[in-house]
């Protein structure tokens, strides 16, 4: 079935991060649009971090997770580190049961923690300032 | 085991995967599965439906409420006439994939459900039946 109006995921920039709040179940078309929008936003803003806020997602299978991983890999190639925030316990259980590869995923419970983690990693240390 | 009226869903495009997810969750809910277990069932169905799209193009999912003695549950039967699985034992191991980076997810589906049966052979398609009790 052709969907002429693909729902887009809103992106905003804060703390030198592109923040994507995903509150709906994602389809393949939405992921494709999301990838495109996210990479353009990274380029325009020069952001060095991505926060994927996924508290609204209830069901994620291996294919969805694969899409997310590819998005994260693309972000990495644009110089941005991704942090996943707010995964529901049900989604986490399912991903682990499905044997998803999660070892290299950075995840936190909420946006506040995501900002703390990002700030800690992007702000130069005093020693670096003093060079 | 007693079977109630089944819901058939033809799998053939992305939207049909979404319907199978919604329907399985809805039926599980009416049978008394708590939310967390509904989502597990829906995720398993999503995985199975996606496998059909990926490997067999089309197939069907049949969702049936079941009852046995004092317990009730849900049965999900998935079948396709795709290429079939050459080595089932291999497909039931974690970290196995026959198409790139993603596996079939079958070991995960088995873990998420209470019962899991699979029948497949090269050229004969695949039939998988899973059940979960409330």
Boltz contact constraints between the chains, C-beta under 6 A:
constraints:
  - contact:
      token1: [A, 1]
      token2: [B, 13]
      max_distance: 6.0
  - contact:
      token1: [A, 1]
      token2: [B, 15]
      max_distance: 6.0
  - contact:
      token1: [A, 27]
      token2: [B, 14]
      max_distance: 6.0
  - contact:
      token1: [A, 28]
      token2: [B, 14]
      max_distance: 6.0
  - contact:
      token1: [A, 58]
      token2: [B, 39]
      max_distance: 6.0
  - contact:
      token1: [A, 59]
      token2: [B, 21]
      max_distance: 6.0
  - contact:
      token1: [A, 59]
      token2: [B, 39]
      max_distance: 6.0
  - contact:
      token1: [A, 59]
      token2: [B, 42]
      max_distance: 6.0
  - contact:
      token1: [A, 59]
      token2: [B, 43]
      max_distance: 6.0
  - contact:
      token1: [A, 59]
      token2: [B, 46]
      max_distance: 6.0
  - contact:
      token1: [A, 61]
      token2: [B, 43]
      max_distance: 6.0
  - contact:
      token1: [A, 61]
      token2: [B, 46]
      max_distance: 6.0
  - contact:
      token1: [A, 61]
      token2: [B, 47]
      max_distance: 6.0
  - contact:
      token1: [A, 61]
      token2: [B, 50]
      max_distance: 6.0
  - contact:
      token1: [A, 62]
      token2: [B, 102]
      max_distance: 6.0
  - contact:
      token1: [A, 62]
      token2: [B, 105]
      max_distance: 6.0
  - contact:
      token1: [A, 63]
      token2: [B, 50]
      max_distance: 6.0
  - contact:
      token1: [A, 66]
      token2: [B, 102]
      max_distance: 6.0
  - contact:
      token1: [A, 90]
      token2: [B, 36]
      max_distance: 6.0
  - contact:
      token1: [A, 90]
      token2: [B, 39]
      max_distance: 6.0
  - contact:
      token1: [A, 94]
      token2: [B, 43]
      max_distance: 6.0
  - contact:
      token1: [A, 97]
      token2: [B, 108]
      max_distance: 6.0
  - contact:
      token1: [A, 97]
      token2: [B, 111]
      max_distance: 6.0
  - contact:
      token1: [A, 97]
      token2: [B, 112]
      max_distance: 6.0
  - contact:
      token1: [A, 98]
      token2: [B, 105]
      max_distance: 6.0
  - contact:
      token1: [A, 98]
      token2: [B, 108]
      max_distance: 6.0
  - contact:
      token1: [A, 99]
      token2: [B, 94]
      max_distance: 6.0
  - contact:
      token1: [A, 99]
      token2: [B, 108]
      max_distance: 6.0
